[in-house]
Amino acid sequence: HPVLKSTLPLRWALGRSMDPFELPCFSIRDLCAEDERVPCTSAVDYSGLGYLDPSNSDEDLPKDSQVDLPLWLARLLHEKNMCQVGLPRHFREKFREELEAGPASINLRDKSAHFFDSGYALARVTMDDDLQKKMLHALAGSRFAQIMNLAFNSEHEDVREETRMFTELEREIFEAGYCTTRAFKDWKGRP
């Protein structure tokens, strides 16, 4: 259904600031991206939530405990100053440097199937402009060229191996390019 398709990545890529929670509805990809686990440090004591920290034997979760929470929950708690949100390894500075050096050769899907969507949401929560810029550079540069080249030139080929490393956003971009190419060729070949 076209209404359910998210415009978040497109608006993000065009430089428009948009929070996924400001959209009228969510796509499955947006919901999955918000489910990514992120490291958090509790800023308050939490009664009855000790089970969130496997190293904690108490019933309660004390202040300054390290726990992994889904991004949607971490964002809500962070907004209420109840936790500090950290970055998973694949969004930290060392990985950003690797990503900047050669984004087309890195299998981002192994890091997160929703790498760009989750990273965008994390950048908003942590107010990390550098993360947002590096991800945009990674997507808009050689990775995008590789995706479009494959989409435009693979009509009668099996591309499963090549698309295996694509994130969900990249798969949607590939699919859109592939379908557009087929539609153009059909239109061009009409009587």
N, C-alpha and C positions, 0 to 999 in steps of 0.2 A: 504494500500500500504506500503510495508516494508521500502521504502525510507523515508516516512513521519514519521515513528516512531522515536522518539527522543532517543538519547543515553545519554542525559544529566544526569538523575539520576544514571544510571549505572556507568558512568565515575566519577560522584561525589562520589558515594559509594566506588569506588575503589581508591579514593584519587587523581584522576587526576583533575587538575584545568581546567574548561572549562566554558566559558561564553556562555549562550544560543544564543547570537547574533553572535557568531563565527561559529555556525553550518550552514551548507548549506541550511537547511530548518527547519521549525518549525512544531511541532505536535500541535494539538488542545489543548492538556494539557499544553504545554509550553506557548501558547498564553493566555490561561485562567489564568495561574499562574502570568503572567506579568500584568494582569488586576487587580490584588488585590490592594485595596486602602491602602495607607500608609500615615501617618501623615508627613507633611513637613512644614518647616518654610522658608518663602521667604527671600532671601538674598538681593534682589533688589526690587525697586518699579516696579509694572507691570501695564502698562497703559491699561485701558479698561477691566481688569479682576477682578474687584471688586465682580462680581457675584459668584466667586469661594468660597468666604467666606460669609456664610449666615448672620453672625453678622455684616458685613460691609455694610453700606448704601451708600458708595461712589462708583463712577464708576471705580475707580482705586483700585488696591490691593497694600497697602503700604508694605514697607520692614518690616520684622519680623512678618508678618501675618501667622497664623496657618491655613493650609488647608490640606484636604485629596486629594491626587492625585493618579492616577493609577501608579503602580510601573514602568512601561515602561517610562512614562513621568517624574516621579521623578528621575529616573536614568539618563536620558538625561540632565535634568536641573542641577542635582548634579554634573555631569561631567563638566559642564560649570560654576560651582560655583554660580549658580543662586538660589539654595535652599539647605537646609540641610534636609536630610532624617532621619526621626525617625522610631521607631519600633511600630507596632500595639501591643496591650496588649498581644496577644498570642505569642509574640516573646521576651517579656521583661524578666528581671531577675527573677521576682517572678514566672512566669509561667515556666521558664526554670528549676527552682528548683523542681516544681511539676512534670514536665516531667521527670526529672532525677530520682526522687523518685519512680515513678511507671508508666512508659510510656505505658504499655499494657492496663491500666485501663482508660486512658483518651480518650474521644471522640474527636479526632483531627479534624474530618470532621465538627463538629459544629464550630470550630474555623476558618477553611478554608478548602475547598474541595481540595485545592492544597497546603496544609501545607508545605510539604517538598520541593516542587519546588519553591514556593514563598519564603520560608525561606532561601533556598540556594541563590537565586538571591539577597535577602536583605542582606545576610551575605557578598556577594561580593561587593555590593554597599557601605555598611557601614564599610567594612573591619573588620567584627566582627568574629574572629576565634572561639571564645567561642560559639557563636550561631551555627556555622557550626559543631563543635564537639558535642554539645549537641543533635543536630538533628540527626547526624549520629549514636550516641549512642542510641537514641530513636528508630530509624528504624532498626539498625542492631542487637539489643538485643532481648528483650522479644517480641516485636511487630512482628519482622520478624519470630521468632520461632512460634508464634501463627498463623500467616498467612500461613506458610508452613505446619504446622500440620493440619490446616483446609483444605488446598488445597490437601494434600496427603490422607486424611482420610474421605472425605465427598462425595464420588462419587455418592451415591444414597440418599443423604440427601438434605433437603431444608436449605440452609445456608444464606438466605437473612437477617435474624435477626443478625447473627454473622458478616456479612460483612457490615452492615449498618454504622458502625463506621469507616470504612476504608476510607482513603483519596484516591484520584484518582491513585496515584502512588501505594499504597498498593493494590488497586483493580487490577491493571495491574500485579503486582507480584502474587497475588492470582490466577488470570486467567492463567498466564503462568505456575504456578505450577500445577494447576488443569488439564490443557490441556496436560502437559507433563506426568502426572500420567496416564491419560487415554490412551495416545499414547503408553506408556510403557506397560500397561496392555494389550492393543490390540496386540502389538508386541509379548509379552510374550505368549499370548494365540493362536498365529497363528500356523497352521499345519507345 
